[in-house]
Amino acid sequence: MLATPDRPWKGVGLAVSCNMSRATFTRIFQQVTNTTSGEVLTQIRMVTAAKLVSESRMSVGLIAEKIGYQYEAFNRVFKRHYSTWPRCISVRGQGPICTYITLRGLKFWM
């Protein structure tokens, strides 16, 4: 998920890539991370998006596509995650908002 956040990751695909059944993968993933693979994927995508919005000249639509979202859905999720619209960050020229994800109280820097 870290290397290709734009890929349409689903539980089945993740499980297959780990040579597990979907149920086993889901159970173990949740035990280890204390969250779901979908929530982790959203965190990865939002951190990646925040870095791209604040550090590049890419359009918001292109960033959305690059991390696996359609434009409208991306804006909604970004706003929910950071309490601001992606365009507001790129216009203000702020630095990165967040460059890590948190799992079980541990920060994993990206």
Secondary structure, DSSP 8 states (H G I E B T S, - for coil): --S-TTS---HHHHHHHTTS-HHHHHHHHHHHHSS-HHHHHHHHHHHHHHHHHHH----HHHHHHHTT--HHHHHHHHHHHHSS-HHHHHHHT---S--EEEETTEEEE-
